[in-house]
Structures are given as structure tokens and as C-alpha cells.
Amino acid sequence: MNSKIYEFAVIGAGLTGSAAAKYLSKKYSDVVLIGPGEPVNKQNHDGIYGSHYDEGRITRVSDSYYGWSYLADKSIKNYDDIQNESGIKFYSEVGTLSIGTQEYYNELITTYSKVPFDYTNHDDFNLNENFSKFNFPGNSKFIFEQNNAGHVSPRKLVNAQKQIFINNKGDYVDDYVISIKKSSNTFNIKTKTNLDIKSNKILICAGGFTNFTNLLKNDLPTKIRGRTIVLGEVKPKLIDELKKYPSFIHKPEQTNNNREYTYCLPAITYPNGKTYIKIGGSKHYEDINSYQMAIDWFKGKINSKEIEAVKNELNLIYNSDTFNNYHTDTCVTTWTKTIYPIIDEIENNLYVSVGGNGSAAKSSDYIGYISANYFAEHDWDTNLNRDLFTLASNII
Ligand SMILES: Cc1cc2nc3c(=O)[nH]c(=O)nc-3n(C[C@H](O)[C@H](O)[C@H](O)COP(=O)(O)OP(=O)(O)OC[C@H]3O[C@@H](n4cnc5c(N)ncnc54)[C@H](O)[C@@H]3O)c2cc1C
């Protein structure tokens, strides 16, 4: 591998990087994808982490923002092809309920006029009759997307994209990058296990660790938020019923007894054989400012303010009788000023696609597609406002 010079190197084999590498490998023969797989044991792991070590991410077309609706719509349309091509099933089309205030409803309907989706709403769908285990405030407005919505396993989606990349004869290196140097026109990429990889062009898709692993001369203007989720272990007698429930996003009135803005997955069976309903929120988070803080956060060594708040919400929406016990897990989200990923050339032949803004899992296939096109050919989908994705627009 040492003497070979790749045309394209993608750094970060998470949701975006694996999708971008897949699209590059469909067109080009000399692509390398470099990034570590999931740690076997999160607590004892000596190395970096990613934001996709889970079984449930909500997917839906509706969104308060046009760009995110568009990216989701384009991605969801590809799920079947990715599943068929890789042989890995990652998508459960159980539907998604977006519920809360009139204002939230209006936002989704405004976006609907630009990116239409199938839905029913509070006027023509009886929530109590269909999903009697839900307890939302009585006056809630909602959009229910029964089709093209539900949840994806981010872990399996990454595996599926990597599998297609490897099937297309892409080279995958299961390691992480500790330095990038340029001599003449070639980048020399050094990994933790001392591999030297050479490439003419680099695309960095390293998520929350981009600024913490010595990849760039200047930090990207991103903010890393430490998030905590609560997993309620579902009682066996309820599992079959609650697996058929939709994912939901709940934006209640803020005056309503301080109810939390939450998102929640239905019952999903995890690799340990147990079945959980997962809930997370948006109000409480920890700013993560360094490599060590990120590592400590993923290992669960930093106190989280989020746990009690979202656990209370879980027990308001599903009766607490639903659960045997509760667990917590940690993850990070990467935020930008425009709330869209930075997809740009930040120095000659060095590109980034970073900043999921808590929304990129479901849309990672199309984010990978537009990133690969911009990286390889400076081509852009003009349905998306290019300005929202540039480094310049994201300088704080
Ligand atoms: C708790 C939680 C809930 C979420 N819920 C949803 C949801 O319901 N729906 C939704 O659409 N999105 C959701 N998201 C957001 C989504 O998971 C992220 O937007 C997505 O993971 C971002 O993808 P990424 O490829 O940018 O980053 P990641 O998936 O984190 O991938 C980055 C990869 O880069 C690797 N890397 C880092 N540094 C290096 C290096 N130096 N060398 C090599 N590799 C490196 C990492 O190991 C990692 O594998 C959620 C996120 C969290 C944390």
C-alpha cells in the first residue's frame, strides 16, 4: 500500500464518509476509506468514537427546514437500493409522528409545499384509537407520515454503505488518522498504527472528532454537544405491540409545565437481545471542547443534566409500567452556524463534509452523494442553496 498514490482518500468511516466513499467507488477505481470500526467495549476503548453506534435514528421527510426535508427525501428514496445492494437491512418503515404546537405543525406544512410527503393529521387520524399507549397533551397538533418514515439502524446503515464500497473494489483501512502532511502535490496520511497512505485529494468526514485529531491546520467553526439518551427496557408482553409504534418528535408548548422537546424511537431489539424504547431531548447538553473531554463524555465519565428530564418525559408519554428498568448512553452532535453541514474545499485539494446538526443520520446517503460530487468534480445540486454549505457562511 505504501507506494500507491490514491486519487481520493475519505477520512472517517461513519454515516457521511461511508456514503461518500461508496459514491466515489461507483465512478472511480482508486478510492481509500480510512476510519475505525465501532469499539468492542466503549468503556475500555483506547481511541476515538463516532456518533452512529446505535440501533435507532428517526427518519422522516417532514422538517421545519426545506434543505433537511430535501436531503431526507432524496436519501429515503435510496434505502431500498442500499439494502438490496448490500444485503443488509437497516430500515423499518413504521412511520413517524411529528407532534406538538400549532406553530410546529405550521412549519412542517410550509416545508411540505416545497417537498411534498404522504401524511395524515389530527383532523383525520385518531391517535388514541390507533396508538392507545401514547399520552400526548390533548390539544396537540400533528403530522403522521405512515410511509417513507420510521427508523434506521445507523450502525447497520454504515455497514451497508461500507459493504457496497468494498464490493466496488474500494480499499478500506480500519484505523484512525493522526496526521496529514503535504509534500509536492501529494498528501501523506499517517494512521495510529503507523500506516502511511498517500493521496492526491482528501475528503474529511470525521464528525465530532474533526477538530480533536490533528487533521486540520485551523479548527472548523463547529460546536460539539454532548448528548445523553435514556433507554427504557420494554416489558416482554408489550414488545410486539410497541415495535409497531411510530417514531415521534414532540415539541410541546413550553408553558406546559416545562415539558421537554423530545424525540423517541419505538421498541427496537438491540444486539444484547434486549428491547428498548429510546428517548432523547434537545434542551440540556454539554459543550465538548477538547479531545479528552470527548473521550470522557463517550465513556460516560461526565455528569449529564439530560437524564432526569428525558426520563420523566418518557414516563409521561408511555406509562412507566411499560418498562422494567432504564439505561443511559452518550453520544455527540456537531453543529454549524447555518445548521447545515460544511461541505467545502478548505485548502487546495483538502475538503470537508462535517456538521450533522443532529439530523444527518437519515439523510447521510444524499449528504454523502453531494459531498462526493463536490469533492471529485465541484458539482453541486442546485436545489440546495450552496451558500448554506460553505465554510465562509459558517464562520462565527
Ligand atoms: C443521541 C443522538 C441521536 C440522534 N438522532 C438522530 C435521529 O433521530 N435522526 C437523524 O437523522 N440523526 C440523528 N442524529 C444525528 C446523526 O447520528 C449524526 O448527524 C451523524 O452520525 C453524523 O454523521 P457523520 O458521518 O458526520 O459523523 P459520525 O457518524 O460520527 O462519523 C464520523 C466518523 O469519523 C471517524 N473519525 C473521527 N476522527 C477520525 C480520524 N482522525 N481518522 C479517521 N476517522 C475518524 C469516527 O470514528 C466516526 O466513525 C443523532 C445523534 C445523536 C448523538
PDBQT file of the ligand as one rigid body, heavy atoms in Angstrom, charges set to zero:
ROOT
HETATM    1  C1  LIG A 401     -28.113  10.747  20.538  1.00  0.00    +0.000 C 
HETATM    2  C2  LIG A 401     -28.229  11.100  19.089  1.00  0.00    +0.000 A 
HETATM    3  C3  LIG A 401     -29.439  10.944  18.441  1.00  0.00    +0.000 A 
HETATM    4  C4  LIG A 401     -29.580  11.256  17.087  1.00  0.00    +0.000 A 
HETATM    5  N1  LIG A 401     -30.789  11.074  16.482  1.00  0.00    +0.000 NA
HETATM    6  C5  LIG A 401     -30.904  11.281  15.158  1.00  0.00    +0.000 A 
HETATM    7  C6  LIG A 401     -32.124  10.972  14.512  1.00  0.00    +0.000 A 
HETATM    8  O1  LIG A 401     -33.090  10.538  15.134  1.00  0.00    +0.000 OA
HETATM    9  N2  LIG A 401     -32.202  11.161  13.161  1.00  0.00    +0.000 N 
HETATM   10  C7  LIG A 401     -31.142  11.639  12.441  1.00  0.00    +0.000 A 
HETATM   11  O2  LIG A 401     -31.271  11.767  11.210  1.00  0.00    +0.000 OA
HETATM   12  N3  LIG A 401     -29.963  11.936  13.038  1.00  0.00    +0.000 NA
HETATM   13  C8  LIG A 401     -29.819  11.767  14.370  1.00  0.00    +0.000 A 
HETATM   14  N4  LIG A 401     -28.635  12.019  14.993  1.00  0.00    +0.000 N 
HETATM   15  C9  LIG A 401     -27.532  12.633  14.238  1.00  0.00    +0.000 C 
HETATM   16  C10 LIG A 401     -26.653  11.658  13.482  1.00  0.00    +0.000 C 
HETATM   17  O3  LIG A 401     -26.354  10.494  14.208  1.00  0.00    +0.000 OA
HETATM   18  C11 LIG A 401     -25.386  12.403  13.099  1.00  0.00    +0.000 C 
HETATM   19  O4  LIG A 401     -25.765  13.595  12.410  1.00  0.00    +0.000 OA
HETATM   20  C12 LIG A 401     -24.490  11.556  12.223  1.00  0.00    +0.000 C 
HETATM   21  O5  LIG A 401     -23.961  10.480  12.950  1.00  0.00    +0.000 OA
HETATM   22  C13 LIG A 401     -23.358  12.391  11.656  1.00  0.00    +0.000 C 
HETATM   23  O6  LIG A 401     -22.652  11.605  10.732  1.00  0.00    +0.000 OA
HETATM   24  P1  LIG A 401     -21.109  11.845  10.478  1.00  0.00    +0.000 P 
HETATM   25  O7  LIG A 401     -20.689  10.882   9.435  1.00  0.00    +0.000 OA
HETATM   26  O8  LIG A 401     -20.867  13.300  10.273  1.00  0.00    +0.000 OA
HETATM   27  O9  LIG A 401     -20.435  11.503  11.870  1.00  0.00    +0.000 OA
HETATM   28  P2  LIG A 401     -20.192  10.057  12.505  1.00  0.00    +0.000 P 
HETATM   29  O10 LIG A 401     -21.315   9.169  12.198  1.00  0.00    +0.000 OA
HETATM   30  O11 LIG A 401     -19.798  10.276  13.915  1.00  0.00    +0.000 OA
HETATM   31  O12 LIG A 401     -18.913   9.545  11.703  1.00  0.00    +0.000 OA
HETATM   32  C14 LIG A 401     -17.651  10.179  11.839  1.00  0.00    +0.000 C 
HETATM   33  C15 LIG A 401     -16.614   9.078  11.788  1.00  0.00    +0.000 C 
HETATM   34  O13 LIG A 401     -15.337   9.685  11.670  1.00  0.00    +0.000 OA
HETATM   35  C16 LIG A 401     -14.430   8.898  12.404  1.00  0.00    +0.000 C 
HETATM   36  N5  LIG A 401     -13.254   9.721  12.687  1.00  0.00    +0.000 N 
HETATM   37  C17 LIG A 401     -13.157  10.776  13.530  1.00  0.00    +0.000 A 
HETATM   38  N6  LIG A 401     -11.886  11.232  13.546  1.00  0.00    +0.000 NA
HETATM   39  C18 LIG A 401     -11.168  10.443  12.711  1.00  0.00    +0.000 A 
HETATM   40  C19 LIG A 401      -9.800  10.392  12.326  1.00  0.00    +0.000 A 
HETATM   41  N7  LIG A 401      -8.899  11.248  12.828  1.00  0.00    +0.000 N 
HETATM   42  N8  LIG A 401      -9.417   9.416  11.457  1.00  0.00    +0.000 NA
HETATM   43  C20 LIG A 401     -10.313   8.552  10.933  1.00  0.00    +0.000 A 
HETATM   44  N9  LIG A 401     -11.623   8.539  11.278  1.00  0.00    +0.000 NA
HETATM   45  C21 LIG A 401     -12.039   9.481  12.158  1.00  0.00    +0.000 A 
HETATM   46  C22 LIG A 401     -15.205   8.454  13.629  1.00  0.00    +0.000 C 
HETATM   47  O14 LIG A 401     -14.636   7.297  14.164  1.00  0.00    +0.000 OA
HETATM   48  C23 LIG A 401     -16.598   8.196  13.028  1.00  0.00    +0.000 C 
HETATM   49  O15 LIG A 401     -16.754   6.853  12.662  1.00  0.00    +0.000 OA
HETATM   50  C24 LIG A 401     -28.468  11.737  16.369  1.00  0.00    +0.000 A 
HETATM   51  C25 LIG A 401     -27.239  11.885  17.006  1.00  0.00    +0.000 A 
HETATM   52  C26 LIG A 401     -27.119  11.577  18.357  1.00  0.00    +0.000 A 
HETATM   53  C27 LIG A 401     -25.783  11.741  19.012  1.00  0.00    +0.000 C 
ENDROOT
TORSDOF 0
